[in-house]
Amino acid sequence: MVLAEPIRVTATDAALDFIARLRGEHGDVLFHQSGGCCDGSAPMCYAQGDFLIGDNDVKLGDIGGVPFYIGAAQFDYWKHTQLIIDVVPGQGGMFSLDNGTGSRFLTRSRLFTDEELSALEGCSP
């Protein structure tokens, strides 16, 4: 039996609701998993056009109709995991749209199974 290509990034219902709220307030948005400078490694939500995606960014997929990117070097480190985007009480990243809302996005992860890793071999992210 051949597994379908596993989903690299997904979101909880709470995160999907929060994404819908932010889209209602800001229009089209995108996510980029930060590399860990000032805010640690966190999912950052930006209005489309406020963050430029570069040649070294990898699109993992879409959550709530919104593209989700990660830097290539960080993807290489996390490629064996599924990212699960959640929302929790707290302060969002300085430039992220969740800042000032009383909630923030949080990345949880789980290791892909051996079967999922086999299904991902040869697939582009």
N, C-alpha and C positions, 0 to 999 in steps of 0.2 A: 504494500500500500504506500502510495506517495503522499506525503503531507503537502498541504498548501503552504505557500511561503508564509512564515510566521510574521506577525505584525511587530515591527520594531518599536513603535511608540503608540501608546494608548492613553486614555484618560478616564478618571473616575466620573461618576455622574455629577458630583459636586463641582469638579473642574469644568465639565462641559457646560453646566449652568453658568458658572462664572465667566467662561469664555463668551457665551452668548450675551451676557450682560455687558462685557467690555466691548464686544462688537457693536452692540446697540449704542454705546456711548461714543465709540471712536471710529466706527467703520471697519474697513478691512484691516486685519492685524496679522502678525506672524510671530512665531516663537523661535528663539535661539537659545540653546543650552549654553549658558555662560561657561567660560573656561576657568573660573575660580579666582579672579583677581580680587576685587574689593568686596563682592557680595558672595564669595564662595561659588561653587558650581550650582547654579540654579536656573530653572527655566525662566527666561526673560521674555515678556510680551511687549511687542512694539507695534505702533501704527505702521501700516505699509508705507514705505518710503522713508521712515525714520531710522531704519537699520539697513545697511547695504549688505546683501549676501555676496560673498566673494567666491573665487575659484576654489578655495580650500574649505568651503562649507559643504556639508553633506545633508541632503534632505532625507530624513528618516521616514516621513509620511505626513499624514494630516490628522489633526484631532479637532473635532467640532468644526470641520470645514476650513481649518486654518493650517498652513504649512508649518512644519517643525524641522528646524535645522540644528546641526551640531558641527563644530569644527572637525576637520579630518583627523587631526592628531588625537583629539578626545574620542572621536568615534572609534579609532583603532583600539583604544583602551577599553571602551564600553561595548564593542561589537558583539560580545557574547551574552549581552543582557537585553531584556526588553525594558524600556523606560515606561514608567507608569506615572503620568502627571496627575497630581492631586492638588487640592487647595486646603490650606489650614489657616487658623488665625495667626496674624502677625503682620510684619512690615515687609512689603515687597522690595525688590532691588531698586536702587536709586533711580534708574532710568526706565524701569519696567512699568507698564500701565497698571499693574496691581498695587503699586506704591500709593499709600495714602487711603486705601480702601478698607483697611483693617483685616484684610486677608492677603495671603501670598501663595503663589504656586510653589509646589515642592515636587522634586523628582524622587520617586521610589524606583526600585529596580528588582528584577528577578532574573536569575540565570536561565538562559534557554536550555531546554533538555537536549540530550545528545541527538535525538531525532530532529528537533527543530534546527539545531546547528547544521546537521547534514542537509536539511532542506534549504538552508540559507547559502550553502556553498555554491559559488558561481552566480549568485543573484547580486545585482547591484542594489545598494540601499535606497 
